[in-house]
């Protein structure tokens, strides 16, 4: 899940991602939940978010316990072609991208995409 501290929809879905993480075994089972932030650095002042220290403070304030990677170089954001926040990728057990969604997810959507990714069967619903 690629997100930014200033993104309202990102902020609204954080509690649901946190609940998914906790309910599904805190990355000890088949599901791994990761957040990815893009904090500014002295060498990369145009990154998407505030400083790494401020992102970490935000993580603490929000009570996020799932891992959040700090993409300080922008390499992941570029590699995944992130253009909007939030953007969530589903990656299957073989490391292949199963799909992605740009925009805020509801708990029902999260459950659905997790099940689809884990089963390898896409829902026929639009």
Backbone as a ProteinNet text record, in pm:
[ID]
protein_1_A
[PRIMARY]
XXXXXXXXXXXXXXXXXXXXXXXXXXXXXXXXXXXXXXXXXXXXXXXXXXXXXXXXXXXXXXXXXXXXXXXXXXXXXXXXXXXXXXXXXXXXXXXXXXXXXXXXXXXXXXXXXXXXXXXXXXXXXX
[TERTIARY]
84.7	0	89.3	89	165.6	78.4	130.6	49.4	134.8	67.1	134.3	61.4	135.8	77.8	-29.9	-15.3	-107.1	-232.6	-239.7	-349.8	-468	-579.9	-699.5	-750.3	-768.4	-813.5	-715.3	-586.1	-486.3	-510.5	-530.8	-553.7	-678.6	-782.2	-908.4	-898.9	-811.5	-803.6	-701.3	-617.1	-515.2	-575.2	-682.1	-736.2	-783.6	-836.3	-882.8	-765.1	-656.9	-537.5	-477.3	-474.2	-422.8	-505.1	-636	-723.8	-699.1	-686.3	-656.4	-524.8	-423.5	-292.8	-305.2	-375.7	-389.4	-476.8	-588.7	-681.5	-622.1	-529.2	-471.4	-333.7	-302.6	-184	-57.3	-67.3	47	168.3	143.3	247.3	314.7	251.5	306.2	246.9	140.3	75.4	103.1	1.4	15.5	4	-52.4	-71.2	35.4	97.5	194.1	139.5	129.5	82	203.2	222.1	330.9	279.6	324.8	301.8	430.9	419.5	538.1	517.7	612.6	610.4	729.7	722.3	826.1	870.8	939	977.4	1083.7	1076.1	1177	1310.3	1418.3	1552.3	1627.9	1742.5	1822.7	1859.5	1888.3	1928	1808.2	1691.3	1570.2	1455.6	1464.2	1364	1228.5	1220.9	1093.4	1015.8	1060.9	984.6	844.7	755.9	612.5	568.7	649.8	599.8	693.2	659.9	739.8	867.6	947.7	1073.3	1048.5	1152.7	1140.3	1102.8	1160.5	1126	978.3	927	785.4	694.4	735.9	657.6	653.8	767.9	772.3	683.9	682.2	595.2	448.1	414.8	278.6	239.9	330.9	306.6	273.8	351.6	326.6	192.7	163.8	37	-83.1	-71.5	-182.4	-192.6	-94.5	-96.8	-70.4	3.6	34.5	139.4	106.4	202.6	250.9	184	233	358.7	447.9	572.3	547.1	622.1	617.5	760	778.6	908.8	927	1047.1	1079	1153.3	1082.3	1140.9	1202.9	1317.6	1380.4	1440	1468.4	1524.2	1415.7	1292.7	1184.3	1185.9	1277.6	1292.5	1166.3	1107.1	984.5	867.9	854.2	745.4	755.8	877.1	899.3	874.9	929.6	915.9	772	690.6	549.1	463.3	527.8	460.9	347.3	376.2	275.6	246.6	120.2	77.3	-28.6	-89.7	-193.8	-188.5	-249	-252.1	-394.9	-422	-335.4	-340.9	-238.9	-238.8	-195.1	-274.5	-248.6	-225.3	-116.5	-83.4	-108.2	-158.6	-172.4	-67	19.2	127.5	106.1	105.1	74.1	194	172.4	275.3	400.7	389.5	505	576.1	528.8	591.4	545.3	438.3	385.3	271.9	264.7	156.4	25.9	-68	-199.6	-292.9	-272.4	-354.9	-321.6	-384.9	-366.1	-491.6	-505	-618.6	-566.3	-601	-572.3	-696.8	-678.1	-791.3	-810.4	-894	-918.6	-997	-956	-1024.7	-1112.9	-1227.4	-1312.4	-1270.9	-1312.3	-1280.3	-1330.5	-1450.3	-1502.7	-1416.3	-1371.4	-1283.6	-1152.4	-1097.9	-972.2	-987.2	-1093.8	-1116.9	-1129.7	-1201.6	-1223.2	-1092.6	-1011.1	-887.9	-787.3	-788.6	-700.4	-742	-872	-919.8	-892.1	-915.6	-889.6	-741.9	-656.6	-512.9	-465.8	-514.1	-469.8	-522.3	-642.2	-699.7	-651.6	-605.5	-562.7	-678.7	-799.3	-919.6	-976.3	-983.2	-1040.2	-1192.4	-1252.4	-1396.8	-1450.4	-1567	-1627.8	-1702.1	-1715.8	-1784.8	-1697.5	-1761.4	-1687.1	-1643.2
-116.3	0	122.7	197.3	320.5	435.8	514.2	619.4	740.4	846.7	968.6	1023.2	1089	1141.7	1246.3	1322.7	1433.1	1387.7	1260.3	1207	1165.1	1237.6	1207.4	1064.8	1017	878.2	777.5	806.1	717.7	713	829	836.6	758.9	768.1	700.7	548.4	496.9	352	288	367.5	312.4	221.9	262.8	172.8	38.5	39.8	-84.7	-172.7	-111.5	-188.7	-247.3	-167.5	-214.2	-332.8	-323.3	-433.4	-558.2	-542.8	-655.7	-721.4	-640	-688.9	-770.4	-716.3	-785	-910.3	-897.6	-1011.9	-1127	-1096.7	-1199.9	-1246.8	-1226.6	-1289.1	-1206.9	-1076.3	-985.5	-1033.7	-1072.2	-1115.6	-1247.2	-1323.4	-1453.6	-1566.5	-1538.3	-1640.6	-1620	-1649.3	-1640.1	-1497.8	-1408.4	-1270.2	-1180	-1097.9	-998.5	-860.9	-774.3	-637.6	-544.5	-458.2	-360.5	-225.1	-121.7	14.3	64.6	160.3	220.6	372.5	442.4	588.7	641.4	767	827.4	960.8	952.4	1077.2	1157	1287.6	1377.6	1354.1	1375.1	1372.4	1493.9	1519.5	1632.5	1615.4	1490.5	1466.4	1449.2	1427.7	1410.5	1494.6	1625.1	1714.7	1710.7	1646.7	1640.9	1511.5	1428.1	1308	1347.9	1250.6	1276	1321.6	1298.9	1320.1	1408.1	1422.9	1499.3	1420.8	1468.7	1401.9	1262.6	1180.4	1045.3	1051.5	1144.3	1158.8	1193.8	1282.3	1319.1	1203.5	1125.1	1007.1	908.4	886.3	794	844.3	974.8	1032.4	1009.1	1025.8	1001.5	854.6	763.3	620.2	593	652	634.9	695.1	816.8	884.4	803.4	741.5	665	524.5	482.3	348.4	238.5	270.4	171.3	75	-55	-156	-243.1	-236.3	-312.5	-243.5	-319.7	-260.3	-153.8	-45.3	61.1	81.4	57.8	76.7	223.6	274.4	413	414.3	450.6	456.5	594.7	616.1	747.8	781.5	679.8	705.9	724.7	681.7	687.9	571.9	477.8	364.8	278.7	248.4	166.4	243.3	370.8	451.4	458.5	474.5	480	343.6	239.8	104.9	58.2	97.6	61	167.7	270.9	379.9	443.5	478.3	537.4	679.6	705.4	836.7	899.2	816.1	867.7	791	851.4	791.7	771.9	667.3	550.9	461.1	379.9	275.5	146.5	43	-85.5	-192	-263.2	-374.2	-505.6	-604.3	-739.6	-822.5	-884.5	-964.9	-1108	-1201.6	-1340.6	-1410.3	-1534.8	-1610.2	-1633.6	-1621.1	-1636.7	-1504.2	-1396.4	-1265.7	-1190.3	-1239.3	-1173	-1078.2	-965.9	-871.1	-932.1	-949.6	-1004.5	-892.7	-774.6	-659.7	-541.8	-429.7	-312.1	-226.6	-143.1	-51.7	85.1	187.2	324.7	379.2	433.8	487.3	412.3	470.6	416	285.8	191.4	63	58.6	-6.5	-33.2	-169.1	-200.4	-332.6	-447.8	-434.9	-540.2	-556.9	-445.4	-452.4	-520.1	-485	-546.2	-697	-740.8	-885.1	-952	-889.4	-946.9	-959.6	-854.4	-862.7	-958.8	-969.8	-1067.5	-1208.5	-1236.2	-1370.1	-1399.3	-1302	-1322.4	-1350.1	-1272.6	-1289.8	-1424.6	-1461.9	-1587.5	-1709.8	-1696.8	-1810.4	-1811.7	-1696.3	-1686.1	-1671.2	-1648.6	-1637.4	-1497.3	-1426.7	-1291.7	-1298.6	-1209.8	-1200.2	-1149.9	-1197.6	-1151.3	-1020.3	-978.8	-851.4	-735.3	-631.6	-515.9	-427.5
0	0	0	-110.7	-124.1	-74.7	17.8	80.1	114.5	158.6	203	325.3	412	536	509.6	401.4	371.1	296	261.7	179.7	268	254.2	333.7	317.4	193.1	176.5	237.3	229.9	292.5	443.4	502.4	646.8	686.1	602.9	635.3	622.8	535.2	520.3	614.5	679.5	769.4	877.7	947.5	1050.7	993.1	871.3	809.8	768.2	720.2	686	814.4	918.8	1048	1099.3	1086.7	1130.7	1045.8	915.4	827	870.5	894.7	937.5	1066.6	1164.5	1293.9	1282.3	1209.6	1196.7	1117.5	1028.1	939.9	986.4	1114.6	1170.7	1172.4	1151.3	1162	1082.6	958.2	863.2	901.5	991.6	1030.4	946	870.7	789.6	642.3	561.6	416.5	363	442.4	397	457.6	373.6	419.9	383.2	481.9	464.7	479	380.3	384.2	340.4	407.2	362	299.9	208.5	148.3	146.5	209.9	212.4	133.4	91.8	8.1	70.4	187.1	255.2	181.3	201.1	145.4	216.9	144.2	202.9	150.4	209.2	161.4	14.2	-24.9	-163.6	-257.5	-199.9	-281.4	-223.4	-239	-179.5	-249.7	-365.9	-439.1	-414.9	-320.6	-288.3	-242	-234.6	-217.4	-78.9	23.8	159.9	241.5	368.4	463.3	495	586.7	621.4	680.3	678.7	734.8	882.7	957.1	1099	1115.4	1029.5	1037.2	995.4	896.2	857	973.4	1039.4	1153.3	1267.4	1290.4	1393.7	1357.8	1230.6	1182.3	1204.7	1174.3	1194	1340.8	1430.3	1574.1	1614.3	1565.9	1599.1	1552.2	1435.4	1377.8	1437.1	1513.1	1572.5	1470.3	1365.6	1263	1318.3	1315.5	1360.3	1244.9	1129.2	1014.1	959.9	895.1	846.4	739.8	750.2	649.9	599.1	470.3	407.7	373.2	393.2	359.9	227	122.6	-11.2	-31.1	33.3	30	-107	-188.3	-321.6	-427	-396.2	-494.4	-591.8	-570.4	-663	-669.7	-553.8	-554.2	-615.3	-578	-632.5	-784.8	-833.9	-977.9	-1042.4	-982.1	-1037	-1046.7	-947.6	-948.9	-1016.3	-1067.9	-1140	-1059.3	-936.7	-848.8	-894.7	-924	-971.5	-881.3	-794.4	-704.9	-573.8	-472.8	-339.3	-294	-221.2	-204	-327.4	-345.3	-447.2	-379.4	-398.3	-333.4	-439.6	-424.9	-514	-442.2	-517.7	-467.9	-540.1	-462.4	-518.6	-471.1	-565.6	-529.4	-465.3	-425.9	-353.6	-436.6	-568.1	-656	-684.4	-619.5	-637.9	-760.9	-823.6	-943.3	-904.2	-973.6	-947.6	-996.6	-903.2	-935.1	-980.1	-925	-960.8	-872.1	-901.2	-816.8	-821.9	-720.3	-711.9	-670.9	-748	-709.6	-642.1	-524.5	-449.9	-319	-235.8	-103	-109.7	-25.6	-16.2	107.9	95.3	210.9	268.6	391.2	446.9	359	302.3	215.1	90.5	33.5	-83.1	-46.2	70.3	114.6	126.4	192.7	208.4	71.9	-18.6	-150.8	-228.5	-230	-308.3	-245.8	-113	-47.7	-88.9	-83	-120.4	-267.6	-353.7	-496.6	-522.3	-458.4	-478.9	-425.6	-307.7	-247.7	-323	-379.5	-454.2	-599.7	-645.8	-785.8	-882.2	-827.6	-911.1	-894.9	-1006.7	-1004.6	-1002.2	-927.8	-920.4	-1054.7	-1091.5	-1216.3	-1196.3	-1069.5	-1042.8	-1087.8	-1140.6	-1190.1	-1076.8
[MASK]
++++++++++++++++++++++++++++++++++++++++++++++++++++++++++++++++++++++++++++++++++++++++++++++++++++++++++++++++++++++++++++++

